[in-house]
Amino acid sequence: MSRAEADTGGHLFYQSRNPRPFLDRGEGIYLYDESGKRYIDGCSGAMVSNIGHSNPRVLAKMKAQMDRATFGYRLHFRTHPSEDLAAKTVSLCPEGLDRVFFVSGGSEAVESAVKLARQYALTQGLGSRYKVISRFPSYHGCTFGALDLTGYDPLREPFAPMMEGMPKITAPMTYLDRDNLTEEARGLKYAELLRDRIEEEGPENVLAFLMEPIGGASTGALVAPDSYYTRIREICDEYGVLLIFDEVMSGAGRTGKFLASEHFGVVPDIVVLSKGFGAGYAPLGAIVAPSRLVEPVLDAGGFLHGFTYAGNPLACAAGLAVLEELEEQGLIENAARMGDLLKAKLTGLMDRYPFIGHVRGKGLLLAFELVSDRETMRPLPRELNAYNRLVEIAYELGLIIYSRRTRGGYEGDHFLVCPPLIVTEAQVDEIIGLLDTALARFAT
Ligand code: PMP
């Protein structure tokens, strides 16, 4: 019995028993298991390891911080890593987003954004506003608050009676629409669903609208038409609803800009970051908001929220080194360039594999979707288990990709191909070569 098999009966459990081999080490875009087999980390873990594995600069800065202090409670001391990381984050965000609150992950960050919005509303005498509208499908995390905002029924169902049941609107799936509208008109059509929902819920009750500017695991890198984003911003302004962008997956440079929302020229009221922000070196997340939201909350007695590990100096030292690396190595620009190349090559695979129905995304937040036929975009039969099978074939070949079969309202097998932002042209070719072999095996 191999060690991996022996340990599937061990004490640890995740979603299921874990038959994967033991991880030995990582280097750049590669991971190695204990047998020495090499894998391309073609989805940066779960769109996390943006600057690759074992980056020497980040490790050196973390070690230096470790030698000084690994923890100092934020109410007892200020620390340079957390102050410096906040300043660096602000410098990378659009003007006006100038205040930062640190947490240790994406779900915590989403909930922090919502709690800041609520406490701000209270300072403005808007206590009736508590509903947060989000989208379907979407993913915002698995703690109760974040799960309530998540538009993915299978994850919500067991806990539904224990949640408020926050309102949702349909996210654009314009590539599935069979109408004669222009892309711009479709974007507006979907954005207007927000207005309908605000009216339905009563504008006086609606606190915020939360969305992923580019859906990650929920939609497989789906980008809405530009008109969608600008109209959403207008509707939020019209109704005094705060716009929160969950950029846990799309932020920190992954799409070729620091924030994905920069592609659309829309600035949210609060932005949520995690994943690539700590890039796998530390559990780290943040919300970034303007002083006009934060100051009234501080004036009213402080932000009633916080986590023990928030802003700890070791995590912040790692985050700061990650952002410095992004800037100094030009990795955001590289994400834009390599993203275009990888997307073109993924699109090229459509010539050979008619069951690839759609390739989408921006920068290195890319995905392809498998379908029964491109004309109708009908999904592959569920029994085929495509989302699992293709991932397993690729894994055998030494390429790790990330897949989802989205269910409930919208159904399809999509695969995220999101390597670290340090990926080179030769490595893009390597990824495409392995994917080509995997797709050929899948087809037989
Ligand atoms: N928001 C988005 C868009 C995400 O992709 C995720 C994680 N997949 C989360 C929130 C939750 O992050 P975490 O798992 O770190 O709590």
Boltz pocket constraint, residues with backbone or C-beta under 6 A from the ligand:
constraints:
  - pocket:
      binder: B
      contacts: [[A, 46], [A, 104], [A, 105], [A, 106], [A, 107], [A, 108], [A, 110], [A, 139], [A, 140], [A, 141], [A, 142], [A, 212], [A, 216], [A, 217], [A, 246], [A, 247], [A, 248], [A, 249], [A, 274], [A, 275]]
      max_distance: 6.0
